[in-house]
Amino acid sequence: MTRLADKLSIGQVAERSGVPHTALRFYEERGLITSERSAGNQRRYARSVLRRIAFIRAAQRVGLSLEDISAALETLPADHAPTKADWARLSREWQTELDARIDALQRLRDRLTGCVGCGCLSLRSCGLYNADDELSRFGPGASKLRPVLEGGI
């Protein structure tokens, strides 16, 4: 039986994880993953980095920020792969936040369907209309949609 290498090159990690070299370097710059340098100054990653990368990608996919992901990874062991219990704990911690986001997105979807889907094209009765840019005083972005996205309305 062939023994697996303890350390992986950036190319091996990119191939195994499906994450481009550039993203791996970015994750490392942000402190999400770590590597050591070989005698030839090449990055070498512990095999456990593959699980951390999978976690990062999954967390990004459900909409968590890199700050949230970084905070979570700080609670995990850096020198070996996290356990199933570690992942379960983090999942429980994010459950409420994810449920709130799902609810906000559903309310936004329902509101947009009613607005865009009606076909009235009436700016007089549109709940999102912004006559004379009067909402500019609230700053950039869709200020009438903010309460929905932030859990209000």
N, C-alpha and C positions, 0 to 999 in steps of 0.2 A: 504494500500500500504506500502511495506517495504522500509524504508529509507536506502540508500546506505551509507556505511562507508566512512568517510572523508579521512581516511588513510588506506593504504594497506600494508600488509606484503610483504617481498621479494618473498615469495612463491606465493602469490596472483598476484603480478605483473608479475612474470615469467609465471604463468599459463595464465593470460589474454593476455600477449603480445607475448607469444611463444618464449621468449628470455630466455636462461638459466641463472640460478643464477650467474654463473661465469661472464657472459657478463654484467649483471647488476652491479656487483661489479666493473668490469673494467670500465664501463661507468661512474660510480660514482667517481672512482679514477681519471679519466681524466677530471672530472668536467662537463660532459655532462648532468648528472642528479644529483639530490640531494635527500637526505633523512634526516629524523630526527631520533633520538634514543628514544626508549620507556624507561620506568623506568627499564625494564629488559634488557636494552642495545640491543634491537632488532631494525633493520631498519624498518622505517615506511615511506612510500612514499605517497605524495599527489596524488589523483586520476589523476590529469592532467599530471603526468609523463607518462601515457600510450600514450598520443599523442606525447610527445617528443620522446619516444622510437620508435613509428611508423615512425616519421620523420627521426630519425637516421638510421633506417633500410632501408627506401626508398632511402635516400641519399647515403648510402653505396652501395646499389644495382646499382645505376647509376654511381658509380665509384668515388664519392667524397671522399676526404681524411678526416680523423678524425679532422684534423686541420681546414679544410673548414667547416665541420659540427659544430665544436666547435665555430668558429667565428660567424656562422649564429645563433646558439642557444643563443649566448650572446646578440643578438639584440631582442630576444623574452622575453616576461614576464616570470619570474621564478615562480611566485606565482599563476598563473592560466593558463589554456589552451590557446594557441595562437589562434587568430581569423583566419577566412578564408582570410582576407586581409593580415595578416602576412605571411601566406603560399604563397599567390599570389606574394607578393613582393619578397620573396626569390626565387621563381621559375623564375621570370623575371631576377633576378640578375645572375642566373646560366645558363640561356638559351644560351648565347653566348659561354660560356665555354663548355657546353655539345654539342652544334652544332660543335665546333672545334674538340672535341674528336671523335664524330661520323664520321666526315670527315676524320680525321687521321686514324681511324680504317678501314674505307672503302678503303682508299688508300693502307694501309698495306695489307688488304685482297686481293685486286686486284694485288698487286705486288707479294705476296706469291703464288697466284694461277698461275701467269705467270711463276714463278721460279720453284716451286715444281711441278706444274701441267704439265709442258712441258715434263718431263720424260727424258730429255737429259742426266742428270747426268754428265754434262761436267763442271769440275772445271775451265777449261780454259776460258769459256765464262760466268760463273755464276757471277751475280752482287753482290752476298753476300760472295763469296769466300775470304778467308783471308790467303793468302800464307805466310808461315813462321811466322804466328802470328804477322804480321806487324802492326796490329791495336792495339796491346797491349799498345802502348804508349798513347792511348786515354782513358785508364782505363777499368774497367770491363764493361761487357754488350755488347749488339749488337750495336756497334757504327754506322754501316751503316744504321741501322733501326731507330736510334734516331731522325734524321731529320723528318722522316715520323711521328713518334709518337709525336713529339714536334711541329708539324704544318708546317714543311718545305717540300720541294720537291713536 
